Amino acid sequence: TRSNSANKSTSGKYLKELLPATNCLHPLHRKFTRLPHLAGTEQNLRYAEQIGKEWLEFGLDTVEMVPYDVLLSYPNKSQPNYISIVDQFGSEVFNTSLAEPVPEGYEDVSNIVPPYSAFSAKGQPEGDLVYVNYGRTEDFSQLEKDMGINVTGKIVIIRYGKIFRGNKVTNAMLAGAKGVILFSDPADYCAVGVQSYPHGWNLPGGGAQRGNIFNMNGAGDPLTPGYPAKEYTYRSNLENVVGLPNIPVHPIGYNDLAISCQKDFLSLFVAVSFSPKVRMNIHTNNQVTRIHNVIGRIRGALEPDRYVILGGHRDAWVFGGIDPMSGAAVVHEIVRTFGLLLRKGWRPRRTIIFASWDAEEFGLQGSTEWAEDNAKMLQERAVGYVNADSAIEGMYTLRVDCTPSLHTLVYDLTKQIASPEEGEEGVSLYESWHKRDNWTNDRDAPRISKLGSGSDFEAYFIRLGIAAARARYTKNKETERYSSYPVYHSVYETFELVDKFYDPTFKRLRAVAQVRAGLIFQLAESQLLPLDVNQYADSLGKYAQSIVQLAQRHPQEMTKYEVSFDALFSAVGNFSVAARDFHERLQTLNREDPMPVRVMNDQLMYLERAFIDPMGLPGRPFYRHVIFAPSSHNKYAGESFPGIYDALFDIKNSADTAKAWEEVKHQISIAAFTVHAAGMTLTPPA
Amino acid sequence: TRSNSANKSTSGKYLKELLPATNCLHPLHRKFTRLPHLAGTEQNLRYAEQIGKEWLEFGLDTVEMVPYDVLLSYPNKSQPNYISIVDQFGSEVFNTSLAEPVPEGYEDVSNIVPPYSAFSAKGQPEGDLVYVNYGRTEDFSQLEKDMGINVTGKIVIIRYGKIFRGNKVTNAMLAGAKGVILFSDPADYCAVGVQSYPHGWNLPGGGAQRGNIFNMNGAGDPLTPGYPAKEYTYRSNLENVVGLPNIPVHPIGYNDLAISCQKDFLSLFVAVSFSPKVRMNIHTNNQVTRIHNVIGRIRGALEPDRYVILGGHRDAWVFGGIDPMSGAAVVHEIVRTFGLLLRKGWRPRRTIIFASWDAEEFGLQGSTEWAEDNAKMLQERAVGYVNADSAIEGMYTLRVDCTPSLHTLVYDLTKQIASPEEGEEGVSLYESWHKRDNWTNDRDAPRISKLGSGSDFEAYFIRLGIAAARARYTKNKETERYSSYPVYHSVYETFELVDKFYDPTFKRLRAVAQVRAGLIFQLAESQLLPLDVNQYADSLGKYAQSIVQLAQRHPQEMTKYEVSFDALFSAVGNFSVAARDFHERLQTLNREDPMPVRVMNDQLMYLERAFIDPMGLPGRPFYRHVIFAPSSHNKYAGESFPGIYDALFDIKNSADTAKAWEEVKHQISIAAFTVHAAGMTLTPPA
């Protein structure tokens, strides 16, 4: 051990050594993208073992393999899934492709899982086809109300994009559809002026998007909600699992719809008489399967009971060229470089935990089960969680989503990192990013977004209330209107995709590695936790403004039902005062005395936890963060004050308006109380 | 501030000054028992103000009055409640008394609330009367199954005792009764050879037991479950409140049943044709009412963010001679004596919080709302909670209910306190207690029981997982078979009751004050928290044994449904090893270094928290302690592994045996996981 105050001068030095050391991403990325490694398969276990072995060699104090037995879903190998057009005699006159054309260089690879929708029900429904655009609530409602088309008993065809595919399926089920076909529309999956893979990075017509379609709302393994899926754990009967889709779902590419790239597709709702009849043939099986997380640790020197976590998934639908291996390579490289520091005698103030999660693609099972397994310790000890999914999804600039208290650290850090862009020698990542994506008119700084869901930070942030961040390289969202990145979840996510198109110098991945590594380093090493509670106060003020604006779209009802946001604004005001006073007290803190430092650090650490409501959000017991959660209508979109947001969203669809507004008032009260209580945790503790 | 290691030698000295100083209980008890001070009344607010003022004078750093607006229940002053016997023409030929005869010396006192059942529904049901003994599940089942008597549409008459009165009412509602009469049977409320008050401490025939009959299961204010009942808090519609009784309920004394004391009463089930017809006339109102907690603090010198809480209620049904003022006087006296220490320059290592709770009698509202209001801070910072309800309920010996980790402290402390019994000069409280109530054949030590519920520790222990204890003087439960103490919740709970009968020298109350004060002192002052995790391990082993024995009453079903306790025993084994290793590491801890001391103290503090399951027990979201909670069938009885216990209890009443055993298995799995996870928190943190 070492003295409490010693680390201030030396930690800056070590950070300066750490950041440039991240220079081996190219071979690491190559190494882990050669073979398909779907969750629950032999190859994904082999990669886990290899990673664990190498982490130990890099110098971590401990590495363990942590298995869970969770419900996964695989196509039936002897009965492939496909969709047919059937004629009036019931004969299949056209069948969709059974697999994607394998990219060059991978022809001999086995175990490429064909495109499918994980957790689809089995079945062979047959019927008329109805096109429902993106399958959003408003799409179904437009279809029903404006066009008088009822989808009950129909098969719906929905294009990917805008919202999480699981929400599309839920909406289809609620509307009474008996099957769902998901497809990639070139309008959403081809960038303008770009060739299809392998000549460019657009989605070829034979490619399709795999993905799970289950709205787990944070439950992790659906058979063991709230508890880790260990060997002895009691498992619910499959029939009792809430939210498991009960209709067949299947994804196809645009070739199977005979649409060529870069051409306008079906306009809204024209496909009703697309074909005489459609039959889906789906034989996908749910099965309890063993998965493996790899957990490595560097023991903290002074505060071993404070945890800083870097976690990202390892499982991929196929090769995972972008998702997740561009991120997993970054984790591996960060472990290697932290190992170099350890060899030089460095040891962080706090404990660092590195995680290679399994089964993210099936619904965040690996990370969620581990969070459930370690909930007590994480709740008491975790300082921050940095997520490491795909490190790149575009070639434009940095993208950061994080909790408000990390804004300042992200800015400080990116000023110490070099821009990876050509022609920007001597320019910081901060400047490069700022130039490309300024926040808003009223805030001159690079844009930082709210965390939504759809990756492994979910259980740590939304369920447990641990300050969290994610960072990646992204596209220009002003000009590049396609969804996600075009080859997302297809077989064309290869090493070459990154090496030839996205990041030929691997400098972008390196910049992302430096951001992630720097966050972990500073959270683990700073004597005072680098969390800015004033930023949280500012953000709460903006969120309160924006939710009241949403409500004010109904001025008459606001008056009629006496809906007031006063308590929320008053709570935000109290919080802001407490935050400002807290930072003032920090200025006069005696940093030589370890106990007062620990006391204030604990207040910083537990601030995010104070936004957790053990009651959960309405109907979603595992989404417990009152400030941030995805809306119930789109898992990907992070909303602020999600309880109020959802209650307002439901106003227009509710049969009982008075009751719907009562729910809005209830949610405002909960938000006001939570913000007030969180502010109280920042006041002097006695 | 002072140095970390300084306090070891001086703290013993201060404890030796503290304990003998508790010598003003007699005047304090007299002062606060002169007037009725029901929750929500003017007089109870006046006492609160007086207490707050005096606490400040005693020397506390801060005192605040904390109001909440909660649902309470009062008789209608203009329409008294009573029960009639009606003849065949519907005329009331006999009416029960409207009030108890006022005891001598209190004739001029106003605002004595007559006996009533708080939260009774209003109504005037009329019908046949059926006697259902104590109203337990087994009593109703015997009536129905063995005697073929259906109580649907009947008024049931149930004697007080054995289980919480709210559970009796729930059972009656489930059985279809349309009204409940509760009465005090001399067999349960008169001690042998004792005269009735004022000549002795037995219940007179004109006395009756007030009490709330609402099974809140830890929710506190029923209109704001999970949140503090502040001004701005959203309140549920009364109609939506789960568990509020929907039938009239009323208590009567034995004079109204024409039974004289010390004589055998109705034998079981003979009262069916007791009278032609009975009519209940109940006009009790539920109303949202302001209540007031008084919260005082002594700021901790070294760890201001660690809280030790002494809390007890102030509200009384009438004078509160025993319940709660025998305990509230103790709290007041402890504040006074801690004030004396402060004047001598002492300041505890940790923060001490003193609480005078309101509205305990209506269902723990004051303490629960404050726990909800401060949940985040309590979760992170509370070291222990000592409850201070009635300090005496008998004249025999000490009674302690506490969490296992406090057993050792209780024993150590009672060895430093003198026995209050005559003829035991020079004998310690420990010896006196040990002699009168040895634990069991296999454990030679004074008996300590599990915490149940029915007093203000509930939210702190069962919902939040804060190590908790209560101590009081009690009767000889081997020989004194009456329920509670005879005049419980009657107007006869006066100062004189204590001064003449229970504790004429006030030495028993003083011994209880010393136990409560000593617990607070040691929890607040010891450098290492005085919590013994080995004791927790031992207790878990015993609880596991006893729950498996309960299950083994069904050996064939255990086999048929493959019910195994292996995972639970394995978890208890792991926990025991972790506990032993933890205490071994404590031996070698460098106590001069504040950080490792804090780290291990945090592990000790958070151990109790580790038994909290945010999912709650089945159907009882606010009972979240997996090891300790009351059974669903009797709020007063603390059960270990309550989830398993209730699941086993339900086996015999379940229509679907297979499903009932599935629930047993589910609960075993949860218990095993929780014990395992709690054990993990004791291992080295990195």
Interface residues (C-beta under 8 A of the other chain):
Chain A: T1 N4 D61 G226 Y227 P228 K230 Y232 T233 Y234 R297 R299 G300 L302 E303 P304 D305 Y307 T351 D373 N374 A375 K376 M377 E380 R381 D566 A567 S570 D593 P594 M595 R598 V599 D602 Q603 Y606 R609 A610 D613 P614 M615 P621 R624 K665 H666 I668 S669 I670 A672 F673 A677 A678 M680 T681 P684 P685 A686
Chain B: T1 N4 D61 G226 Y227 P228 K230 Y232 T233 Y234 R297 R299 G300 L302 E303 P304 D305 Y307 T351 D373 N374 A375 K376 M377 E380 R381 D566 A567 S570 D593 P594 M595 R598 V599 D602 Q603 Y606 R609 A610 D613 P614 M615 P621 R624 K665 H666 I668 S669 I670 A672 F673 A677 A678 M680 T681 P684 P685 A686
